Amino acid sequence: MGDIDVAIGVDADCVAGWLGSYGGADSPADLSRGLSAGNEGIPRLVQLFEDEDVETSWYVPGHTIETFRDEIEAVAAAGHELGVHGYSHENPTDLSREQEDAILEVSIDLIEDVTGEEPVGHRASWWEFSENTPELVEKHGFLYDSSLMERAFEPGWMRKGDDWTPIQYEQDPETWMEPYEYGEETDVVEIPISWYRDDIPPMLFIKQPLYHAGYKDPKMMYEQYYKRQFDFLYNRRGAGVYTFTIHPDLHGLPHMIAHLEEFIQYVKSHENAEFQTLETIARKYEDDPSVYESEGDYV
């Protein structure tokens, strides 16, 4: 069996999530949920990771760093990786190139101020790329990005210049009948994520937009999604990267701690499966791109 590396990505959205994504910027009640995520959720997760002796990767909006400086310093002091994740969880597709570039510069500086080193990891807010994002990620010298979903369990190289033709129903069909065109590979490692290994879609109650119910059974999420995907990777591929994304807003809640703890122990019970930071995964892939190739019949 090859390498099976499991990476916990903690997107510390907190208040920034409500400002930039969840439609709660005008609601003191929703913003207070973000305050709870920073003041209570972050320390709970840090303690759990200490108890379980695992290192994780945190993607921290600049707003979270400046609002919860002590809590984020505790994350870094515990040995966890800090990566860039916007400032107020802005949607990159709504930003100009100049705005996106300025936010990246501020976010990099804020993390360097906490850790003493420039971050090597980038995760786009909203998991959305603008037409400028790949070039800006390359410009700022990131080792890796972790925002896209082209593969389930295997890193690749981030591309720039991908092109596709949207449907324009008021025009002749010939104008849009074109295949997807792959762009140019960069030297930036792309580590895949998945909405099906993310806690927000099933678990976060949001008043608007209306596609988040927020009352799914956490046990269902772990048993039907997290564990089954891990089992596919372990039993059928035999090698690869398993990323899953959690938020202090959700997994920092009291009723979620035991579920995460149980899953960490489940992964640990498997020989050859190890918890790693995404930085470690990116450097392993950079050194040997074959390290995570499937050893079974499944991709």
Summary of the structure (lengths in Angstrom):
residues: 299
radius of gyration: 19.0
end to end distance: 14.8
largest distance: 61.3
contacts: 1013
relative contact order: 0.19
helix: 46%
strand: 15%
